[in-house]
Amino acid sequence: MSTHAKRERLLLADLLESAGPEAPTLCENWSARDLAAHVVVRERRADAAGGILVKPLAARLERVQAEFAGKPYEELIQLIRTGPPRFSPFALKQIDEASNTVEFYVHAEDVRRAQPDWAARELDPVFADALWSRIERMARVLGRKSPVGMVLRRPDGRTAVAHRGTPVVTVVGEPGELTMFAFGRQEAADVELDGDKDAIAQLMAAKLGV
């Protein structure tokens, strides 16, 4: 049975392939090739991937990622499609689903939304709920750098507090759009912002995400 993570993995690989290695992405200063290298290193080089979160390891991550970016683009795409090696924790279905569903969704949108002719993608309700479930659990981490109070709200009223404080900005949107916003893609997210004008401006300029 396919999982959300597996479906998003294949979609990401297809989008990267179609876009081409030099295509822009929403990831600052990263081309599609750079993004593909990041995905591969994260899954296949645990010795370097720690640099994503641990600053002292960032230089090593940068070196290893540059090495992978130098590989043939088609090889990177194939490594993404085939998934992590058997010894990787990501090879376990539960870990893959928990760790990669949002990761691959966001990066797929990073590729799609950086293109001038991108169109909104309609998510099925089950997948939308899966994204919301993860955002609910991660909200405080994703919003910890917000300079103002930040509340995420679905159109049906379900709410997650991402950052306590005043003034408060309420971000209203579908789960996929709230995911993009909370992961620092504020400008590319289709949401409505309710709050003080200055507070909204601060939130839009903030560096959100992990």
N, C-alpha and C positions, 0 to 999 in steps of 0.2 A: 504494500500500500504506500502510495506517495505521501510525503509530508509537505507542510508549507515550506520548510527550509529547502527541500529538494526541488520543489517547483520554482522557488525564487532563485535558486542556484542556476538552474537551466535557463531561466529568463535572463538573468544577469549575463551569463555567458553569451547568449544570443544577441543581446543588446550591445555588448562590448565588441563582438565580432562584426555586427552590422555597422557600428559607428566608425570602426577603424582605430588604429593605435594612436593617432594624433588628435583624435576628437577631444574637445573640452569636456569637463565634468563639473559638477557643483563643488567638488573637493578643491579647495584653494590651491592653485598652481599645479594641479594634477591633470595629466592627460589620461585618456582611457588606458594607455599602456601602464602608467603609474598606478592607476587604480587596480588593474588586473594583477600587477606585481604585489601590491598590498594584500589582496585577497589570498594569493598563493602563499606568501610568506606567513601570514597569520595562521594558516592551517598546517603548513608543512615545516616551518622552522620555529619551533617553540623556543629555541635558544636565543632567537632574535626578537620574536613577537612580543616578548615582555616589555620591550621598549615603547609599545603603544601606550602603556599606562605608567611605566616606571622611568622617570626622566634620566637616571644614570645609564640606562640601557639604550637610550634613544639614538646615540651615535652608531652603535652596532646595528640597530634596526635599519637606520638610514643606509649604511653600507650594504647590508644584505639585500635590502629592497632594491637598491641601485643595480646590484648584480643580477637580480631576477628581471628587472626591467630591461636589461641588455639581452635577454633571451629572445628568440623568435616569438613574435606576438601570438602566432598560431599555437605555439607550445603552451604559452600561458593560458590561453582560452581552453585548451584541452585539459590542462591540470585543474582548472576550475570545474569543468564539466564532470570529470571523473571523481572529483572529491578528494578528501584527505587520505593519506595512506592508512593501512590497518592499525598501525601502532599509535595513531593520533587519537587523542580524546574525542575529537570531532567526528571520528568514525562511528562512535556510539550514537544510535538514533536519538536517544533522549537528550544528549548533550548537543547534538547537531540542531535539533529542533529548538531547544532553549536558547542556544547561543547564536544561531545563524538566521532564524526567521526574520528578525528585525534588521540584522546586519545586511543581508542580501536584498531585502526590500529597499532599504535606504540607498544602497549603492546602485541598485537597478534604476531607482529614480534619479540618482546623481547623474547617470548617463542619459536617461530620457529627457530630463528637464533642462539639460544644458544645450539641447538641440533647439534650433529656432522654430521648428515645426512640430514640437511635441504636443500631444493631446492628452487630456486627463484620462486616467485609467480607472475604470469602475471595479471596485473590489467586491468579491462575493461576501455576504454577511458573515459567514463562518471565519473567513480570513480576517475580516475587519475586526471581529471580536477577539481573535487571537492577538492581533496587534494591540488592541486596547488593553487586553489583560497584561501584556508585557509593559506597556507604558504606565499603567497603574502602579505596577511594582517598582518601576525604575524612576518614577516621576521625581522623587526627591533628589536622586543622583543627577538626573538630567538638568534639573532646575537650580542646582546648588549655587551656580554663579550668577543667577539672575539678580540684577540690581534692585528689583521691585518684587512685590508679591506676584505670584504667577499661579493661575488656576487653569487647568485644562478641562474642557467641557465638550461632551458630545452633543449633537442636536437633540437627542432624547433626554438630556439632562444629567446623565451620568458624569460624575466629576472626580478629578484627581488634583490634589494640591501639590504643586511642584516646588513652590517656595513660599514660605510664610513671610509676611512683611507688609508694609504699606508704603505708598499706595498699591492697590491690587489691579492687575490686568487679567481679565478673563479671556482665554483663547478658545474660541468656539469653532469646531470643525469635525469632519469625519475622522475616524481613527488613523487612516493613512496620512492625512494632512497634519494631524496633531503630532504624529510620529516624526514627520519631516521637520516641523517647527521645533519640537523639543530636542531634536538632534542637531540643531544649529543651522537649519536651512530655512530660516524665517522668511526670507524674501521669495522663496520658491514655493511656500506652502499656501494653499487656498483656505484661509481661515478668516474669521472676523475677530477683531480685537475690541474689547469693551473696557474702557478705563480712561484715566486722565491722559491727555494728549502727550505731555512730557514723559509720563511713565511708559506709554506705548513706544515712544521714540527710544527710550533707554533700553527697553526689552528687545526691540528690533535690532539694536546695535550690539547686544550682549553676545558673549561667546557661550552658547548653551551646549549641552551634550556631555558625553563622557570624556 
